[in-house]
Amino acid sequence: MTGPAIRAVEIARALSAEFRVTLAAPLVGPVPGSGLFTVRDTRSGAWEAEIAGHDVVVAQAFGPAAVHRCRVVGARLIRDAYDPVVLESLERQRAYRGPASRGSNSVMSASELRFSMSTADGVICASERQRDLWMGFLMAIGRLDAEQYRRDPSLRALIDVVPFGLPFEPPTAETLLLRERLGISSEACVLLWAGGMWDWFDPLILVEAIASSARLQERASLVFMGAQPPGAGFSATNVNKIRQRAAELGLLGASVHFLDEWVPYHERAAYLLDANIGVSTHGDTAEARYSYRTRMLDYVWAGLPVVCSEGDSWADLLTGSGAGFAVPPGDLEALTGMLTHLVASRDLLEHATAASRSLAAASTWDRAVEPLAAMIRRLTTETLTPARRGAVVSYARHWSTMTISELRGAGGLAVAARAGRVLAAWRDAPRR
């Protein structure tokens, strides 16, 4: 599972301690913890069909069809905005899209975001920095009003932070698999990249760091785990570029290794526990500032010290706790120096390992979901006001007023047509 799937599964598992939960998602394998909640496979149809019989829906993205269904059955809708998808979309377009398509994709992304944030009954995100971003967005689209602010000056009832969490149980593995599969010496210090190699990351600088330090080549092995996640072919260009560069430098198979298969979620401990340092590097981008790097959680769960780029909220948390070390994005000299120093310093690694384990103990999923559980309790007892009903109609109408040229370019004609049905259904929907 990639980050969005991990978040959905773990939130379902944590909430099941208090609520009856259904996880509706396209399934490609066993779901961890599925004995604690109901699982529905949506590969044959839209997930909106599962809404009936539920009081609250939590979704990472939704459009008019979901709003329509929620209002018809009287369910409340929470938008999980942990992933800054618009910024990710801009990064993808920068790498892959021609100039003619950039404008239309931006129109579509902004419209989808405006619709879902305008019609949601509540919003959650993964960090206080993200909350600041979305608070500004909610203010700009008119979601903040005097009555709401009088009742709740913190605005936590509208938008709160639900970070990624960690399993309560520490990782265990009967057999460690990473070194054995790649032929890495037990004496080597393994630097592990455990996640997708999307184009908004900068894994290439790690290869260059190994190449620029004879000591790192002698004592360290850099491993890219899961270089080819299933169904995510757009990362192939970056992977091939990095593999080619490692080969040019004579490092491929010696100091730089690729584990191409995507490791199953329940097996990841056997690889994480066989590493010494977790690594994650990115460029100086807006996406990085508002991202929430899920791989960092696995590093901390396994008690690994982390070396990462500055600029995101996890870099601040890791350096503040002593569990990690951050360097400026794109600074090869600083990165090389940091890695060389850590590989040679057993005491520093042991100190960071202890800090990482302490951070893991304070970051479990049961703690992470408490603001979401509180929001669910509140939404199931509150009555939706006439003002909010009118606002949903108003923002649904936004889709109907986009120009034909905008919609055709953005591929949104079908979505706009569904918005008209949302308006009709809303007027006849049961009131709670």
VOGU-3710 file (C-alpha; in Angstrom, 3 decimals, decimal comma):
1> mtgpairave> 0,000/0,000/0,000  1,109/3,541/-0,721  0,459/6,433/1,684  -3,242/7,086/0,922  -4,154/3,411/1,320  -2,120/3,037/4,517  -3,881/6,059/5,992  -7,341/4,769/5,099  -6,704/1,297/6,528  -5,095/2,488/9,742
11> iaralsaefr> -7,764/5,124/10,408  -10,430/2,444/9,894  -8,639/0,144/12,305  -8,205/2,845/14,967  -11,785/4,139/14,716  -13,179/0,608/15,003  -12,403/0,711/18,734  -15,378/3,080/19,131  -17,426/2,976/15,914  -18,729/0,455/13,430
21> vtlaaplvgp> -16,576/1,126/10,371  -16,721/0,200/6,703  -13,657/0,605/4,489  -14,699/1,015/0,855  -11,747/0,908/-1,532  -10,404/-0,839/-4,653  -8,803/-3,968/-3,197  -5,813/-5,785/-4,651  -4,925/-7,972/-1,695  -5,612/-8,717/1,970
31> vpgsglftvr> -6,440/-5,714/4,163  -4,554/-5,560/7,486  -6,896/-5,536/10,473  -9,952/-6,247/8,325  -11,435/-8,433/11,053  -12,071/-5,248/13,038  -14,149/-3,508/10,345  -16,210/-4,256/7,256  -14,424/-4,175/3,903  -16,077/-3,408/0,559
41> dtrsgaweae> -14,283/-3,769/-2,775  -15,166/-0,861/-5,084  -13,318/-2,020/-8,205  -16,589/-2,886/-9,918  -18,301/0,419/-9,122  -18,172/3,775/-7,362  -17,586/3,872/-3,614  -20,533/6,262/-3,166  -22,861/3,250/-3,309  -21,585/2,199/0,129
51> iaghdvvvaq> -22,740/5,378/1,896  -26,265/4,204/2,746  -26,559/3,085/6,357  -23,633/5,179/7,570  -23,745/8,337/9,689  -20,426/9,832/8,572  -18,215/9,421/5,509  -14,484/10,203/5,638  -12,927/10,484/2,181  -9,655/11,744/0,746
61> afgpaavhrc> -11,440/13,065/-2,345  -15,044/13,364/-3,431  -17,233/15,093/-5,961  -20,912/15,798/-6,551  -21,903/12,120/-6,574  -20,699/11,655/-3,000  -22,377/14,862/-1,795  -25,584/13,787/-3,535  -25,569/10,403/-1,842  -24,708/11,781/1,602
71> rvvgarlird> -27,530/14,301/1,512  -30,062/11,751/0,280  -29,311/9,317/3,130  -28,576/11,988/5,748  -24,869/11,222/6,204  -22,248/13,840/7,056  -19,063/14,202/5,019  -15,478/14,774/6,239  -12,740/15,622/3,755  -9,323/14,155/4,564
81> aydpvvlesl> -6,998/16,773/3,064  -3,731/15,234/4,247  -2,361/15,074/0,691  -1,798/18,468/-1,052  -3,001/16,988/-4,341  -3,027/20,266/-6,257  0,668/20,773/-5,544  1,395/17,153/-6,453  -0,524/17,675/-9,670  1,601/20,707/-10,504
91> erqrayrgpa> 4,749/18,650/-9,934  3,489/15,895/-12,210  2,539/18,373/-14,879  5,951/19,999/-14,637  7,560/16,657/-15,402  5,140/15,127/-17,900  2,589/17,492/-19,390  2,966/19,769/-22,350  2,182/23,506/-22,057  -1,240/23,151/-23,714
101> srgsnsvmsa> -2,601/20,866/-20,989  -1,271/22,669/-17,937  -3,979/25,302/-17,724  -6,890/22,881/-18,071  -5,515/20,511/-15,414  -5,043/23,401/-13,025  -8,648/24,511/-13,597  -9,927/21,011/-12,886  -7,793/20,499/-9,756  -8,790/23,862/-8,296
111> selrfsmsta> -12,476/23,276/-9,054  -12,493/19,822/-7,472  -10,770/21,176/-4,378  -13,169/24,100/-4,094  -16,175/21,825/-4,439  -15,079/19,257/-1,855  -13,858/21,811/0,708  -16,988/23,891/0,278  -19,446/21,045/0,742  -17,637/19,060/3,467
121> dgvicaserq> -19,092/19,187/6,971  -15,591/18,941/8,426  -11,979/18,771/7,268  -8,944/16,958/8,643  -5,303/17,268/7,602  -1,965/15,876/8,765  -0,053/18,801/10,287  -0,468/22,265/11,731  1,324/23,639/8,664  -1,248/21,977/6,407
131> rdlwmgflma> -3,991/23,320/8,651  -2,711/26,854/8,057  -2,793/26,216/4,302  -6,355/24,890/4,332  -7,541/27,501/6,834  -6,552/30,172/4,327  -8,358/28,279/1,581  -11,522/27,896/3,666  -11,449/31,587/4,498  -11,048/32,501/0,822
141> igrldaeqyr> -14,077/30,436/-0,239  -16,305/31,811/2,498  -16,437/28,869/4,904  -15,668/31,008/7,974  -18,495/33,032/9,486  -19,132/35,039/12,647  -21,570/32,588/14,246  -19,210/29,662/13,726  -16,316/31,668/15,144  -18,390/32,703/18,169
151> rdpslralid> -19,122/29,061/18,980  -15,584/27,852/18,335  -12,817/30,491/18,098  -10,213/27,752/17,536  -12,155/26,505/14,465  -11,100/22,973/15,422  -14,692/21,861/14,938  -14,356/22,763/11,272  -10,763/21,700/10,581  -8,420/19,740/12,818
161> vvpfglpfep> -5,149/17,839/12,592  -5,072/14,042/12,303  -1,439/13,157/11,627  -0,220/9,859/10,287  0,218/7,463/13,161  2,145/4,313/13,927  1,092/0,838/15,047  0,947/0,472/18,800  3,078/-2,683/18,568  6,791/-2,260/17,733
171> ptaetlllre> 8,000/-3,979/14,538  9,148/-7,592/14,690  10,478/-10,013/12,100  11,508/-13,658/12,385  13,972/-13,230/9,510  15,626/-10,078/8,184  15,426/-10,006/4,395  17,019/-6,862/2,988  20,723/-7,737/3,066  20,145/-11,358/2,113
181> rlgisseacv> 18,120/-10,478/-0,987  20,617/-7,891/-2,219  23,854/-9,534/-1,112  24,850/-6,729/1,254  27,467/-7,386/3,932  26,385/-7,490/7,562  29,114/-4,921/8,234  27,736/-2,320/5,811  25,707/0,661/7,019  22,474/0,451/5,009
191> llwaggmwdw> 20,883/3,748/3,952  17,279/2,881/3,110  14,891/4,734/0,797  11,597/2,997/1,652  8,943/4,417/-0,636  8,027/5,629/-4,088  10,553/7,548/-6,154  8,151/10,175/-7,431  9,541/12,978/-9,536  9,021/15,606/-6,845
201> fdplilveai> 11,679/13,810/-4,776  15,425/14,097/-5,323  16,837/10,594/-4,777  19,558/11,267/-7,351  21,459/13,465/-4,878  21,925/10,422/-2,628  23,658/8,560/-5,455  25,876/11,578/-6,065  26,692/11,713/-2,337  27,849/8,094/-2,366
211> assarlqera> 29,943/8,780/-5,463  31,619/11,813/-3,894  32,792/10,025/-0,740  35,260/7,156/-0,772  34,380/6,461/2,860  30,677/6,051/2,016  31,507/3,726/-0,887  33,632/1,673/1,468  31,268/1,517/4,448  27,698/2,198/3,233
221> slvfmgaqpp> 25,108/0,705/0,885  22,221/2,793/-0,448  19,043/0,786/-1,076  15,992/2,012/-2,984  13,149/-0,222/-1,789  10,009/-0,484/-3,877  11,365/1,294/-6,933  8,312/0,270/-8,969  5,076/0,539/-6,977  2,128/-1,229/-8,624
231> gagfsatnvn> -0,044/0,930/-10,845  2,214/3,976/-10,631  4,109/3,930/-13,919  4,722/7,671/-13,918  7,650/7,137/-11,509  9,530/5,013/-14,054  11,340/7,958/-15,642  12,892/8,962/-12,336  13,833/5,380/-11,443  15,499/4,778/-14,792
241> kirqraaelg> 17,430/8,037/-14,549  18,766/7,146/-11,107  19,625/3,587/-12,081  21,461/4,819/-15,169  23,443/7,368/-13,172  24,443/4,748/-10,589  25,663/2,520/-13,414  27,646/5,378/-14,986  29,374/5,985/-11,655  30,185/2,301/-11,216
251> llgasvhfld> 28,037/2,055/-8,092  25,125/-0,101/-9,286  25,131/-3,410/-7,447  28,117/-2,321/-5,357  27,143/0,663/-3,192  23,731/1,390/-4,748  21,005/-1,258/-4,917  17,422/-1,395/-6,190  14,744/-3,647/-4,757  12,203/-3,274/-7,528
261> ewvpyheraa> 9,325/-5,243/-6,056  6,854/-3,342/-3,885  7,171/-4,943/-0,437  3,805/-6,011/1,041  2,752/-3,821/3,952  2,712/-6,643/6,493  6,262/-7,689/5,491  7,931/-4,289/5,668  9,417/-4,820/9,152  11,722/-7,541/7,799
271> ylldanigvs> 13,317/-4,906/5,568  13,180/-1,846/7,804  14,837/-3,658/10,714  17,707/-4,702/8,435  18,671/-1,063/7,736  20,651/1,470/9,768  19,505/4,887/8,503  16,333/6,021/6,728  16,774/8,618/3,985  14,395/10,950/2,133
281> thgdtaeary> 15,469/13,889/-0,021  13,477/16,397/-2,049  13,871/19,686/-3,855  12,927/23,161/-2,711  9,267/23,104/-3,779  5,866/24,141/-2,477  4,862/20,460/-2,519  7,663/19,671/-0,069  6,644/22,430/2,341  3,099/21,098/2,742
291> syrtrmldyv> 3,745/17,381/2,294  3,574/14,699/4,951  6,170/12,022/4,144  4,618/8,735/5,173  7,880/6,812/4,789  9,262/8,860/7,687  6,734/7,147/9,949  8,046/3,702/9,039  11,620/4,813/9,717  10,606/6,029/13,172
301> waglpvvcse> 8,539/2,890/13,808  11,651/0,802/13,135  13,793/3,042/15,344  15,925/4,288/12,462  17,766/7,606/12,558  16,636/9,707/9,595  18,554/11,913/7,184  16,270/14,145/5,136  15,946/17,456/3,332  14,837/20,540/5,206
311> gdswadlltg> 11,530/22,185/4,388  8,702/19,914/5,532  7,050/19,464/8,918  8,634/16,064/9,530  12,134/17,489/9,096  11,327/19,945/11,890  9,932/17,198/14,113  12,859/14,845/13,560  15,554/17,415/14,191  13,702/18,820/17,201
321> sgagfavppg> 13,429/15,385/18,815  16,959/14,295/17,982  15,704/11,411/15,834  16,893/12,889/12,556  19,208/15,213/10,727  18,136/17,650/8,004  20,200/19,319/5,294  19,250/22,056/2,816  17,542/20,750/-0,361  20,004/20,207/-3,190
331> dlealtgmlt> 23,094/20,741/-1,002  25,320/17,840/-2,044  28,225/18,864/0,167  26,069/19,087/3,283  24,367/15,769/2,554  27,638/13,966/1,887  29,190/15,387/5,046  26,208/14,410/7,178  26,059/10,829/5,866  29,825/10,373/6,179
341> hlvasrdlle> 29,751/11,649/9,754  26,844/9,415/10,768  28,264/6,273/9,201  31,448/6,775/11,220  29,774/7,703/14,527  28,266/4,788/16,420  27,428/6,954/19,455  25,498/9,484/17,370  23,533/6,737/15,641  22,656/5,101/18,954
351> hataasrsla> 21,464/8,420/20,388  19,278/9,091/17,326  17,919/5,533/17,438  16,776/6,006/21,047  15,140/9,327/20,123  13,412/7,705/17,153  11,938/4,979/19,360  10,695/7,553/21,850  9,041/9,490/19,041  7,374/6,303/17,804
361> aastwdrave> 5,906/5,575/21,223  4,234/9,005/21,242  2,870/8,768/17,683  0,485/5,812/17,695  -2,696/5,695/15,600  -5,017/5,597/18,614  -3,726/9,036/19,611  -3,644/10,351/16,059  -7,345/9,691/15,333  -8,774/11,235/18,506
371> plaamirrlt> -9,529/14,622/16,825  -11,341/12,744/14,048  -13,311/10,684/16,554  -14,324/13,914/18,315  -15,423/15,426/15,002  -17,521/12,338/14,220  -19,199/12,471/17,633  -20,012/16,133/17,145  -21,343/15,763/13,594  -23,647/12,915/14,546
381> tetltparrg> -25,353/15,083/17,169  -25,446/18,457/15,373  -28,224/19,508/13,016  -27,175/20,950/9,691  -28,239/24,602/9,608  -30,237/26,177/6,755  -27,226/28,402/6,051  -25,016/25,374/5,409  -27,664/23,797/3,176  -27,749/26,968/1,138
391> avvsyarhws> -23,945/27,089/0,949  -23,769/23,560/-0,426  -26,270/24,472/-3,130  -24,269/27,600/-3,928  -20,976/25,797/-4,333  -22,512/22,927/-6,251  -23,850/25,568/-8,642  -20,230/26,687/-9,199  -19,680/23,563/-11,270  -22,649/24,378/-13,413
401> tmtiselrga> -21,404/27,902/-14,179  -17,945/26,997/-15,467  -17,586/27,824/-19,148  -17,916/25,030/-21,678  -14,367/25,638/-22,864  -13,029/25,321/-19,305  -14,935/22,135/-18,661  -14,074/20,535/-21,996  -10,389/21,294/-21,500  -10,465/20,011/-17,942
411> gglavaarag> -12,457/16,880/-18,734  -15,147/18,007/-16,334  -18,362/18,010/-18,391  -19,647/14,836/-16,755  -18,827/16,188/-13,293  -20,699/19,415/-13,986  -23,721/17,459/-15,170  -23,761/15,527/-11,883  -23,664/18,824/-9,982  -27,104/19,640/-11,347
421> rvlaawrdap> -28,408/16,435/-9,812  -26,835/17,416/-6,490  -28,911/20,618/-6,503  -32,137/18,733/-7,177  -31,394/16,004/-4,625  -30,436/18,522/-1,952  -33,781/20,263/-2,022  -35,589/16,947/-1,478  -33,077/15,337/0,892  -34,075/14,459/4,449
431> rr> -33,027/17,036/7,044  -31,010/16,005/10,063
//
